[in-house]
Amino acid sequence: MICWTRCSGADEDTLVMLLGPLAVAPALQKMGIGTGLIRDGLARFEGEGAAYTVVLGDPRYYGRSGYTAEQRVKPPYDLPQEWAPAWQGRRLNRAAPEDVLMVPKPWRNAAYWSD
């Protein structure tokens, strides 16, 4: 199961996709299913003109799909310091906006972005 959320920068014209959550049943892990779900989503949203994608997750896992430490797109809430390396981004059609990620209402709960 994978969830992608359509977000934007403050200008609201730049489509930025938020990846997460991503889950694969334990019995089916280490078979490439999660990586395949990410790859398919990246191709789909690149084709739809999304500029960029961000994720809050394990850098070792998401790094295999081209995600790197994110400096330009800021999360909607301050993250705990120990989570900073987990905030990652990946270019699709153009460079990341230097902006705070604008998330839809269901993601506007500071508790989702803290420990």
DAQUI-V222028 format. One record per residue. N is the residue number from 1. RES is the residue in three letters. PSI is psi in whole degrees, 0 to 359 (none if undefined). OMEGA is omega in radians with two decimals (999 if undefined). Layout:
# DAQUI-V222028
N,RES,PSI,OMEGA  N,RES,PSI,OMEGA
This chain:
# DAQUI-V222028
1,MET,134,3.10  2,ILE,146,3.10  3,CYS,131,3.04  4,TRP,135,3.13  5,THR,130,3.09  6,ARG,122,-3.13  7,CYS,186,3.10  8,SER,174,2.91  9,GLY,182,-3.12  10,ALA,333,-3.13  11,ASP,348,3.12  12,GLU,2,3.10  13,ASP,347,-3.10  14,THR,115,3.14  15,LEU,122,3.09  16,VAL,126,-3.12  17,MET,130,3.06  18,LEU,121,3.13  19,LEU,130,3.02  20,GLY,141,0.07  21,PRO,165,3.05  22,LEU,129,3.14  23,ALA,141,3.04  24,VAL,134,3.13  25,ALA,138,-3.10  26,PRO,320,-3.12  27,ALA,342,-3.10  28,LEU,5,3.14  29,GLN,160,3.14  30,LYS,28,3.09  31,MET,6,3.13  32,GLY,7,-3.10  33,ILE,312,3.14  34,GLY,315,3.11  35,THR,321,3.10  36,GLY,320,3.10  37,LEU,318,3.11  38,ILE,310,-3.12  39,ARG,314,-3.14  40,ASP,319,3.11  41,GLY,317,3.12  42,LEU,316,3.14  43,ALA,317,-3.14  44,ARG,310,-3.05  45,PHE,331,3.02  46,GLU,318,3.10  47,GLY,333,3.12  48,GLU,0,3.07  49,GLY,11,3.08  50,ALA,140,-3.11  51,ALA,322,-2.87  52,TYR,163,3.05  53,THR,146,3.12  54,VAL,157,3.12  55,VAL,149,2.99  56,LEU,101,-3.06  57,GLY,184,-3.08  58,ASP,117,-3.13  59,PRO,327,3.13  60,ARG,320,-3.12  61,TYR,306,-3.05  62,TYR,337,3.06  63,GLY,331,3.11  64,ARG,341,3.11  65,SER,15,3.04  66,GLY,5,3.10  67,TYR,143,3.09  68,THR,167,3.14  69,ALA,133,-3.06  70,GLU,128,3.13  71,GLN,332,-3.01  72,ARG,312,3.14  73,VAL,119,-3.14  74,LYS,143,3.07  75,PRO,159,-3.09  76,PRO,340,3.09  77,TYR,156,3.07  78,ASP,135,3.10  79,LEU,152,2.98  80,PRO,144,-3.08  81,GLN,319,-3.09  82,GLU,345,3.11  83,TRP,350,-3.05  84,ALA,316,3.14  85,PRO,341,-3.11  86,ALA,345,3.12  87,TRP,111,-2.99  88,GLN,157,3.13  89,GLY,165,3.12  90,ARG,131,3.12  91,ARG,139,2.99  92,LEU,284,-3.10  93,ASN,340,3.11  94,ARG,171,-3.08  95,ALA,157,3.13  96,ALA,143,3.01  97,PRO,145,3.03  98,GLU,93,-2.95  99,ASP,170,2.97  100,VAL,136,3.11  101,LEU,124,3.09  102,MET,113,-3.08  103,VAL,154,3.08  104,PRO,164,-3.02  105,LYS,317,-3.12  106,PRO,338,3.14  107,TRP,0,-3.09  108,ARG,58,3.08  109,ASN,114,-3.06  110,ALA,333,-3.13  111,ALA,332,3.13  112,TYR,341,-3.03  113,TRP,16,-3.14  114,SER,174,-3.11  115,ASP,none,999
